[in-house]
Amino acid sequence: MTDLAIYDMDKTVTRRPTYTPFLLHCAVRRAPWRLALLPLVAASLLGYALKLVDRARLKEINHRLLIGPGVSERALQPIVRSFAEKTLATNLRPGAVKAIARDKAEGRMVVMATASYRFYAAAIGELLGFDHVIGTGTVAGIDDIIHPRIDGYNCYGAAKLTMIEQWLQGAGLARAHVRFYSDHNSDAFAFEWSDEAVAVNPDAELRRIAEVRGYTVEDWG
């Protein structure tokens, strides 16, 4: 039986979202001409707002526009690393660092579960000392070419809990006590599944739900 501490990443561990900044970071360093495609990125965001495309498809479109139709994982590694280092330097909640240290001191396995792409979230998780990172996968082709297509689930909402449970089963782990942290009620399924739900810097909606459901509320700065 394993005690777990499971963290959402964007706006929980980090102050701000990381997905679009990561795409821009890639574009600037790999192919600055792709910044000329930002009007198409804006159009895709409008399509999402109008419910013409779902969240997963939006990710695929913007990945293709700003990273490209196929990039080798090896070519992306230094860019991923530099983005992870930048994230730790400029975009961390101080309370997250303290919580991770506390959970490790308690002997918990510390896991990140994020809707962001795993191939860059894993680099952030590694620098922060996470034991494992669960995130949205991308299809990899011949010679480790990363394609702008999601492999399996977009790790968001109910799918995040499904992916956590699949990881536990695949790793042969039985949960003992689970502490789950997130800033947003899109993680309602994982909040309710956990033994100890912690709402981190919640918005008004999640704060209200936390009061009703008895979640702990923490301000991580």
Backbone bond lengths (Angstrom), bond angles and torsions (degrees), N, CA, C in turn:
res aa  C-N    CA-C-N  psi(-1)  N-CA   C-N-CA  omega(-1)  CA-C   N-CA-C  phi
1 M - - - 1.466 - - 1.533 109.35 -
2 T 1.325 116.19 134.90 1.459 121.64 -172.71 1.527 110.83 -122.93
3 D 1.336 115.61 130.06 1.457 120.64 170.83 1.518 108.41 -81.09
4 L 1.315 116.12 132.31 1.463 121.68 -175.34 1.524 111.38 -122.64
5 A 1.322 115.28 146.83 1.461 122.43 166.49 1.518 105.99 -123.59
6 I 1.323 116.99 116.09 1.463 121.84 -174.98 1.527 108.92 -114.65
7 Y 1.318 115.37 126.96 1.460 122.79 -174.86 1.515 111.80 -116.03
8 D 1.316 117.35 130.63 1.458 120.97 159.44 1.528 106.97 -66.91
9 M 1.337 118.40 160.95 1.466 119.40 -179.67 1.514 113.16 -104.56
10 D 1.333 118.50 -65.61 1.460 121.09 -171.08 1.524 111.66 -66.00
11 K 1.333 115.70 122.31 1.453 125.89 179.51 1.532 112.52 67.93
12 T 1.338 116.17 10.62 1.459 121.59 170.05 1.521 107.76 -113.15
13 V 1.325 116.17 -68.14 1.462 120.58 172.07 1.533 109.93 -74.34
14 T 1.316 116.41 -39.82 1.470 120.73 177.82 1.525 110.27 -98.31
15 R 1.320 115.03 158.05 1.466 120.06 176.86 1.531 111.26 -74.22
16 R 1.323 115.45 -37.16 1.458 121.47 -173.36 1.524 109.86 -126.85
17 P 1.318 118.38 160.19 1.465 120.45 175.88 1.522 111.05 -58.37
18 T 1.333 116.05 156.72 1.462 120.44 -178.09 1.530 113.54 -114.93
19 Y 1.325 118.66 -16.32 1.468 119.08 -169.51 1.529 112.57 -64.61
20 T 1.330 117.44 -57.17 1.461 119.43 -179.71 1.524 112.03 -64.10
21 P 1.359 119.60 -42.50 1.465 118.62 174.45 1.532 113.49 -57.51
22 F 1.352 117.05 -34.89 1.464 118.30 177.57 1.523 110.86 -66.62
23 L 1.320 117.68 -43.68 1.459 120.44 178.90 1.529 110.85 -60.43
24 L 1.327 117.09 -42.18 1.458 120.54 179.16 1.528 111.02 -67.03
25 H 1.315 116.29 -38.90 1.462 121.65 177.02 1.538 109.70 -58.75
26 C 1.321 116.50 -44.15 1.472 120.73 178.16 1.521 111.31 -64.05
27 A 1.330 115.60 -46.22 1.461 118.99 -177.33 1.525 111.08 -61.38
28 V 1.312 117.40 -45.42 1.465 121.30 -178.03 1.524 110.99 -61.04
29 R 1.331 116.18 -39.72 1.462 119.92 -174.54 1.522 113.89 -87.61
30 R 1.326 118.04 -26.16 1.459 119.87 -176.62 1.523 112.61 -101.33
31 A 1.324 115.87 -45.78 1.466 119.82 -172.64 1.526 108.94 -153.16
32 P 1.332 116.62 80.58 1.472 119.28 -176.56 1.524 114.22 -55.72
33 W 1.328 116.75 -23.66 1.465 118.77 179.19 1.520 111.73 -61.79
34 R 1.340 116.61 -21.89 1.470 119.51 -179.99 1.531 112.27 -67.31
35 L 1.309 117.71 -17.60 1.467 120.12 176.73 1.529 110.67 -63.66
36 A 1.335 117.22 -22.39 1.462 120.60 175.72 1.519 111.77 -66.73
37 L 1.348 116.51 -14.21 1.460 120.89 179.74 1.533 112.53 -89.26
38 L 1.327 116.82 3.27 1.468 119.52 -178.42 1.538 113.73 -57.60
39 P 1.345 120.16 -33.24 1.466 118.30 174.46 1.537 112.45 -59.48
40 L 1.335 117.41 -32.83 1.463 120.23 176.72 1.531 110.60 -71.33
41 V 1.330 115.57 -34.70 1.466 119.18 174.37 1.521 109.25 -61.60
42 A 1.325 116.43 -45.21 1.466 120.46 178.72 1.523 111.04 -61.04
43 A 1.330 116.67 -38.64 1.471 120.35 178.64 1.525 110.96 -64.88
44 S 1.342 116.55 -38.06 1.467 118.78 178.84 1.526 111.01 -67.35
45 L 1.328 116.69 -35.61 1.465 120.34 177.25 1.529 110.70 -65.73
46 L 1.321 116.03 -37.20 1.460 119.93 175.95 1.526 109.99 -64.82
47 G 1.349 116.15 -41.69 1.464 119.90 177.12 1.509 112.02 -60.29
48 Y 1.337 115.99 -37.32 1.475 119.60 177.29 1.528 110.09 -67.49
49 A 1.328 116.85 -43.69 1.465 120.38 179.89 1.523 111.32 -61.15
50 L 1.339 115.90 -33.86 1.474 121.10 179.37 1.528 112.49 -86.84
51 K 1.360 115.55 4.32 1.472 122.37 178.87 1.526 112.86 64.25
52 L 1.342 116.02 29.08 1.460 120.67 176.28 1.525 111.10 -85.48
53 V 1.332 116.45 -24.87 1.463 122.03 174.01 1.520 107.74 -132.87
54 D 1.343 116.73 149.79 1.457 119.14 178.51 1.530 109.97 -89.02
55 R 1.322 116.07 176.51 1.461 121.67 -175.32 1.534 111.86 -61.08
56 A 1.343 116.68 -40.43 1.456 120.19 -179.09 1.525 111.00 -65.74
57 R 1.325 116.85 -44.88 1.464 120.52 -179.85 1.525 110.75 -65.04
58 L 1.335 116.76 -36.29 1.463 120.51 177.28 1.529 110.38 -59.31
59 K 1.327 116.84 -42.66 1.462 120.43 177.87 1.523 111.01 -60.63
60 E 1.307 116.03 -44.41 1.469 119.49 -177.97 1.520 111.77 -63.58
61 I 1.329 116.30 -41.57 1.466 120.40 -179.67 1.523 110.92 -62.79
62 N 1.329 116.19 -47.65 1.462 119.28 -175.99 1.526 112.22 -72.62
63 H 1.330 116.69 -30.42 1.468 120.67 172.59 1.532 109.49 -60.09
64 R 1.311 116.50 -47.72 1.474 120.44 -179.39 1.532 111.18 -62.49
65 L 1.331 116.53 -41.07 1.455 120.19 -176.27 1.528 112.23 -68.72
66 L 1.352 117.08 -43.68 1.461 119.52 -169.49 1.528 114.62 -102.49
67 I 1.336 117.74 -21.56 1.469 119.82 174.84 1.517 110.80 -104.34
68 G 1.337 116.17 -42.27 1.453 119.88 178.90 1.507 111.94 125.31
69 P 1.323 117.15 169.40 1.471 121.64 -175.34 1.514 114.13 -73.87
70 G 1.319 118.24 -17.65 1.456 120.65 179.54 1.515 110.24 -171.01
71 V 1.338 116.22 118.68 1.467 120.93 -178.13 1.518 107.88 -132.97
72 S 1.315 117.29 138.73 1.455 118.94 179.60 1.523 110.57 -71.10
73 E 1.304 114.90 143.09 1.462 120.41 178.47 1.523 110.28 -59.49
74 R 1.331 116.65 -35.94 1.471 120.52 179.76 1.523 110.90 -62.59
75 A 1.339 116.74 -40.64 1.464 120.10 179.81 1.528 111.76 -67.25
76 L 1.333 116.09 -31.13 1.459 119.81 -178.69 1.525 113.14 -81.46
77 Q 1.322 118.34 -19.34 1.460 120.69 -172.90 1.524 113.92 -54.04
78 P 1.333 120.59 -49.67 1.469 118.82 -179.77 1.528 112.94 -65.80
79 I 1.330 116.75 -30.91 1.461 120.49 178.52 1.526 109.89 -71.45
80 V 1.325 116.05 -42.32 1.463 120.90 176.43 1.528 109.89 -60.51
81 R 1.322 116.37 -44.76 1.469 120.34 -178.94 1.523 111.01 -62.41
82 S 1.325 116.67 -44.92 1.466 119.28 -178.63 1.520 110.92 -65.45
83 F 1.342 117.03 -35.29 1.462 119.66 177.66 1.526 110.63 -68.35
84 A 1.327 117.00 -40.55 1.465 120.38 178.39 1.524 110.53 -61.80
85 E 1.319 116.64 -43.21 1.467 120.27 179.30 1.531 110.98 -65.38
86 K 1.311 116.74 -39.82 1.461 121.02 177.31 1.526 110.33 -63.88
87 T 1.321 116.85 -40.25 1.465 120.92 179.15 1.519 110.98 -61.10
88 L 1.325 116.98 -45.60 1.458 119.90 179.15 1.526 111.66 -64.53
89 A 1.333 116.48 -33.25 1.465 120.01 -177.18 1.523 112.77 -77.65
90 T 1.339 117.92 -30.80 1.471 119.79 -168.47 1.522 115.80 -127.85
91 N 1.338 117.99 -8.27 1.466 117.57 -167.78 1.534 113.10 -139.40
92 L 1.324 117.57 33.12 1.466 120.02 178.07 1.514 110.94 -106.88
93 R 1.314 115.92 145.20 1.456 120.32 168.98 1.530 107.93 -81.61
94 P 1.328 118.62 126.93 1.468 119.80 179.80 1.527 112.72 -56.77
95 G 1.324 116.69 -35.96 1.461 119.81 -179.72 1.510 113.19 -65.77
96 A 1.336 116.80 -26.32 1.464 119.65 178.44 1.515 110.43 -66.73
97 V 1.323 116.07 -42.87 1.466 120.38 -179.81 1.525 109.62 -61.12
98 K 1.325 116.69 -42.33 1.471 120.89 179.65 1.525 110.78 -66.44
99 A 1.342 117.14 -40.59 1.462 120.58 -179.13 1.522 111.42 -65.60
100 I 1.333 116.36 -41.30 1.470 120.15 178.49 1.528 110.02 -60.98
101 A 1.330 116.26 -44.94 1.469 120.17 178.99 1.524 111.09 -62.73
102 R 1.323 116.81 -40.65 1.469 120.72 178.90 1.522 111.33 -63.83
103 D 1.335 116.39 -45.65 1.465 119.69 -178.12 1.528 110.93 -64.73
104 K 1.326 115.73 -38.93 1.466 118.45 177.31 1.531 110.78 -65.28
105 A 1.325 116.57 -40.13 1.459 120.20 179.54 1.525 111.66 -64.28
106 E 1.324 116.14 -28.92 1.470 120.82 177.21 1.522 112.57 -80.10
107 G 1.339 116.86 -3.08 1.453 120.72 178.84 1.513 114.47 85.28
108 R 1.315 116.56 15.76 1.464 120.22 179.36 1.526 110.99 -80.14
109 M 1.334 116.42 148.29 1.455 121.46 166.97 1.522 106.29 -78.82
110 V 1.322 116.35 126.69 1.468 121.80 -173.80 1.526 108.72 -103.33
111 V 1.335 115.94 120.89 1.464 122.80 -171.65 1.524 109.42 -128.26
112 M 1.319 116.72 139.00 1.456 121.61 172.08 1.523 108.50 -101.63
113 A 1.330 116.92 135.94 1.470 121.89 175.32 1.519 107.02 -130.13
114 T 1.326 116.17 109.34 1.464 120.99 -169.82 1.519 112.04 -135.62
115 A 1.321 114.96 148.39 1.463 119.96 174.96 1.524 111.68 -75.07
116 S 1.321 117.39 -14.62 1.464 120.55 178.22 1.528 110.40 -66.53
117 Y 1.330 115.63 160.99 1.456 119.43 179.17 1.524 110.42 -61.37
118 R 1.307 115.71 134.11 1.453 119.61 -176.81 1.530 111.53 -65.47
119 F 1.342 117.29 -31.96 1.466 118.34 -172.71 1.530 112.50 -65.10
120 Y 1.342 118.68 -22.66 1.466 117.68 172.73 1.522 112.16 -105.75
121 A 1.347 118.03 -29.43 1.465 120.19 177.32 1.527 110.65 -63.15
122 A 1.338 116.59 -33.24 1.468 120.23 -179.70 1.522 111.15 -62.85
123 A 1.334 117.35 -34.54 1.463 120.19 178.81 1.522 110.69 -68.51
124 I 1.323 116.85 -39.11 1.467 120.82 176.00 1.522 109.58 -65.51
125 G 1.329 116.30 -45.20 1.459 120.36 179.31 1.517 112.63 -60.78
126 E 1.326 116.53 -39.89 1.470 120.22 179.88 1.521 110.92 -62.42
127 L 1.332 116.94 -44.41 1.463 120.11 -179.56 1.523 111.98 -66.14
128 L 1.321 116.89 -27.69 1.467 121.04 179.85 1.523 112.90 -88.78
129 G 1.329 117.01 -5.75 1.455 120.07 177.55 1.511 115.46 87.79
130 F 1.333 117.72 19.19 1.466 119.72 175.98 1.527 110.11 -67.59
131 D 1.317 115.36 147.13 1.464 120.65 178.63 1.521 111.89 -80.71
132 H 1.331 116.63 -28.23 1.468 119.97 -179.75 1.517 108.38 -158.41
133 V 1.339 115.93 151.84 1.458 121.75 176.97 1.519 109.27 -126.67
134 I 1.317 115.83 125.54 1.459 123.60 173.54 1.527 106.43 -105.55
135 G 1.323 117.45 127.10 1.458 119.61 -179.03 1.515 110.81 -155.95
136 T 1.306 115.11 178.16 1.458 120.92 179.74 1.531 109.00 -68.32
137 G 1.324 116.00 128.09 1.457 121.06 -178.90 1.516 111.84 -89.39
138 T 1.319 115.55 158.15 1.465 121.73 175.10 1.523 108.83 -121.43
139 V 1.302 115.59 148.72 1.463 120.84 179.44 1.526 108.88 -70.20
140 A 1.323 115.86 128.63 1.465 121.28 177.35 1.523 108.79 -110.55
141 G 1.321 116.12 131.65 1.463 120.37 -178.99 1.511 111.63 -103.06
142 I 1.323 115.99 -153.77 1.460 122.14 -179.19 1.531 109.41 -62.52
143 D 1.347 115.65 139.64 1.472 122.17 179.33 1.520 111.91 60.69
144 D 1.356 117.14 33.09 1.466 121.65 175.56 1.519 113.13 59.86
145 I 1.313 117.30 35.49 1.462 121.12 174.22 1.525 108.48 -75.95
146 I 1.327 116.13 123.06 1.466 120.97 178.26 1.520 108.50 -87.62
147 H 1.324 115.66 123.04 1.463 121.76 -178.62 1.528 110.62 -101.39
148 P 1.315 118.30 152.94 1.460 121.53 -179.80 1.529 111.94 -79.41
149 R 1.312 114.95 53.63 1.463 120.08 179.12 1.528 107.91 -138.65
150 I 1.310 116.22 132.60 1.463 121.09 -177.60 1.514 109.93 -73.41
151 D 1.315 114.99 135.17 1.463 122.24 177.65 1.527 108.34 -98.89
152 G 1.322 116.19 107.72 1.462 119.88 -178.70 1.515 111.63 84.82
153 Y 1.333 115.50 -134.79 1.462 121.09 -175.51 1.526 112.27 -86.99
154 N 1.332 115.97 148.65 1.448 121.44 160.09 1.525 105.87 -77.17
155 C 1.322 118.45 119.95 1.467 122.79 -169.53 1.526 110.55 -75.86
156 Y 1.329 115.64 70.96 1.466 121.70 -172.59 1.521 108.42 -144.69
157 G 1.328 116.58 143.42 1.456 120.51 176.71 1.519 111.97 63.15
158 A 1.326 116.09 -135.82 1.468 120.84 -178.97 1.518 111.67 -61.53
159 A 1.348 117.27 -31.43 1.461 120.29 -179.37 1.521 111.60 -64.08
160 K 1.332 117.64 -30.44 1.465 119.68 178.90 1.526 110.09 -62.22
161 L 1.324 116.89 -45.37 1.466 119.36 178.70 1.524 110.61 -63.75
162 T 1.329 117.14 -41.29 1.467 120.29 177.26 1.521 110.60 -57.51
163 M 1.327 117.38 -43.57 1.461 120.93 -178.45 1.527 111.79 -69.79
164 I 1.325 117.42 -34.71 1.465 120.14 175.08 1.523 109.83 -62.74
165 E 1.320 116.25 -45.88 1.469 120.11 -178.55 1.526 110.59 -66.14
166 Q 1.322 117.37 -39.20 1.463 120.02 177.42 1.525 111.02 -63.76
167 W 1.328 116.54 -39.56 1.465 119.75 178.24 1.524 110.57 -64.18
168 L 1.318 117.31 -44.49 1.468 120.52 178.78 1.523 110.38 -57.93
169 Q 1.324 115.48 -46.20 1.459 119.72 -179.11 1.527 110.85 -64.19
170 G 1.326 116.94 -45.41 1.459 120.60 -179.04 1.514 112.77 -65.44
171 A 1.346 116.57 -31.90 1.459 120.61 179.78 1.518 112.41 -85.01
172 G 1.342 116.33 -5.26 1.452 120.13 -179.66 1.520 113.17 68.95
173 L 1.337 116.30 32.29 1.460 121.25 -178.03 1.523 110.86 -104.31
174 A 1.308 116.07 139.19 1.465 122.15 173.24 1.523 107.63 -108.47
175 R 1.309 117.22 127.50 1.459 121.20 -177.24 1.519 110.39 -71.24
176 A 1.322 115.05 141.10 1.460 120.18 170.43 1.528 107.02 -105.11
177 H 1.335 116.62 -77.96 1.465 121.44 176.68 1.516 108.19 -121.77
178 V 1.330 117.05 132.00 1.462 122.08 -178.54 1.524 109.60 -116.57
179 R 1.316 115.48 124.04 1.469 122.59 172.48 1.519 106.41 -107.07
180 F 1.333 117.10 125.27 1.469 120.98 -175.62 1.518 110.28 -122.38
181 Y 1.342 115.42 132.11 1.460 122.30 -177.78 1.531 110.56 -117.39
182 S 1.326 116.26 133.88 1.464 119.97 172.60 1.519 109.77 -161.02
183 D 1.327 114.90 158.33 1.467 121.06 178.88 1.519 112.12 -96.68
184 H 1.350 118.85 -6.57 1.478 119.31 -166.06 1.515 111.48 -138.52
185 N 1.328 115.18 145.31 1.460 119.34 -178.12 1.529 113.95 -76.95
186 S 1.330 118.08 0.15 1.465 119.04 169.50 1.530 109.62 -62.67
187 D 1.339 116.23 -19.16 1.466 121.51 177.14 1.528 111.91 -93.00
188 A 1.320 117.11 25.84 1.470 121.13 -177.63 1.526 112.24 -56.06
189 F 1.335 117.03 -38.76 1.471 119.90 -177.73 1.526 110.68 -64.54
190 A 1.331 116.66 -43.73 1.461 119.97 179.33 1.526 111.20 -70.71
191 F 1.328 117.63 -36.88 1.462 120.34 175.30 1.534 110.44 -55.60
192 E 1.326 115.80 -49.25 1.467 120.20 -175.63 1.527 112.04 -71.27
193 W 1.310 117.55 -28.84 1.467 122.39 179.34 1.511 111.62 -74.14
194 S 1.323 116.46 -29.29 1.464 120.84 -175.32 1.529 110.78 -73.84
195 D 1.320 114.26 164.25 1.466 120.36 175.35 1.520 111.45 -87.29
196 E 1.324 115.89 -26.49 1.462 121.36 -178.80 1.519 107.93 -139.98
197 A 1.317 116.54 107.68 1.458 122.25 -177.89 1.522 109.78 -96.13
198 V 1.324 116.36 129.50 1.466 121.57 -178.89 1.529 108.65 -123.10
199 A 1.334 115.88 114.85 1.465 121.52 176.71 1.523 108.34 -88.49
200 V 1.320 116.19 117.89 1.462 122.34 -174.79 1.525 110.24 -100.81
201 N 1.334 116.87 121.15 1.464 121.23 -179.31 1.532 110.96 42.52
202 P 1.332 117.28 54.75 1.466 119.51 -172.74 1.521 112.72 -72.05
203 D 1.342 114.75 152.76 1.455 118.82 170.26 1.533 108.19 -75.97
204 A 1.333 116.74 179.78 1.464 120.66 -174.10 1.527 111.54 -60.67
205 E 1.344 116.86 -39.37 1.466 120.06 -178.48 1.520 111.25 -64.53
206 L 1.333 116.61 -49.34 1.457 118.82 -179.14 1.526 111.05 -67.55
207 R 1.317 118.31 -35.19 1.464 120.17 177.47 1.529 110.49 -60.97
208 R 1.332 115.88 -42.43 1.469 119.73 178.26 1.521 110.55 -63.01
209 I 1.337 117.32 -44.99 1.464 121.28 179.67 1.526 110.09 -63.64
210 A 1.336 116.13 -40.20 1.463 120.16 -179.68 1.528 111.05 -60.54
211 E 1.317 116.40 -40.00 1.459 120.02 179.03 1.526 111.08 -64.81
212 V 1.319 116.45 -40.19 1.469 120.85 -179.24 1.527 111.13 -71.70
213 R 1.331 117.02 -42.11 1.465 121.95 -173.90 1.527 113.40 -88.98
214 G 1.323 116.79 -8.33 1.457 119.65 178.62 1.511 114.72 80.79
215 Y 1.331 117.74 26.08 1.459 120.86 176.88 1.538 109.33 -74.20
216 T 1.298 116.06 148.91 1.460 121.08 169.70 1.531 108.15 -72.56
217 V 1.323 116.64 140.68 1.468 121.45 176.90 1.519 108.24 -116.01
218 E 1.356 117.11 127.30 1.453 121.25 -179.31 1.523 110.39 -129.38
219 D 1.321 116.33 143.23 1.463 123.63 174.62 1.521 107.43 -103.69
220 W 1.332 116.16 113.98 1.467 120.88 -177.77 1.531 111.83 -100.29
221 G 1.327 116.75 10.12 1.463 118.76 176.40 1.504 113.19 85.42
